[in-house]
Amino acid sequence: MPVNLIRFLPNVKCCSIEINENLKTNIKENLNKANKISNYILGTKGPHQKIVIQIITESGEKIYIKAGNENVKELLLMESYVYGYLKGLGCIFSTPNLLFTEINEDISLNALDEVVGEEAPLEFNNDIFTLYNDISKINLNNLRLENLEIEFEFSHGDFAPWNIKRNKGKYIIYDWEYAGIRFRGYDIIHYVTQVENLIRKSSLELSIRKGVQVAKQYVPYLVNFEDQYLRNLYIVERNKTYMVNDNEDK
């Protein structure tokens, strides 16, 4: 593995990290002497941009190293914690195997086994709702934000088809960096909004509107709240999560 790999990769603007000898040794010890870099993927541009490096070990296994700068340190720590926490809960879905985490002043990264399978459907359906429902119950008690009556629950934070795969009838959910407590139904709204806005190129406003409608269909409790109220809650949470400002339609 080349030293200072990242600086030689084109178009990397937000990731300022180095693959040093210490990290090289760590990877070899944990990944059965990884000896080949076959691919790299740049994440979405922004404060939380990361790079994913695909490594093929001597035994032919594919390992993915997700790395970023100081802006993603807390996110990768959260992801590492969630993977460990979910292992003993008996959820209906599975998660990738976290091989190791390296967080220090110079580097922030998680190394995981390859996730194999078909990507989840673009349309929100009963199967995806079952996954959402299982995630929401990870929190032991429903929480209520002061001065608001809406319930809060555990949330994946980036619940979308590209973070879910199905292999032999079993769903695998990954990329838990944004996991946390959010208002009930957030993950449903987000799933639909991401598909409509990023894949189908609908405006953000119309995408969120459809997300709210779908969330109300699957969670009758949400019918108690006005669409605009849920839309505003979603926008505020989305902006805080991704460190963006979506108040103006795209």
Secondary structure, DSSP 8 states (H G I E B T S, - for coil): --TT-GGGSTT--S------HHHHHHHHHHTTS--EEEEEEE--SSTT--EEEEEE-TTS-EEEEEEE-GGGHHHHHHHHHHHHHHTTS--SSB---EEEEEESSS-EEEEEE---SEE--SS--HHHHHHHHHHHTTSSS-EE-TT--SEEEEE-SS--GGGEEEETTEEEE---TT-EEEETTHHHHHHHHHIIIIIS---HHHHHHHHHHHHHHH-GGGGGS-HHHHHHHHHHHHHHHHT---SS--
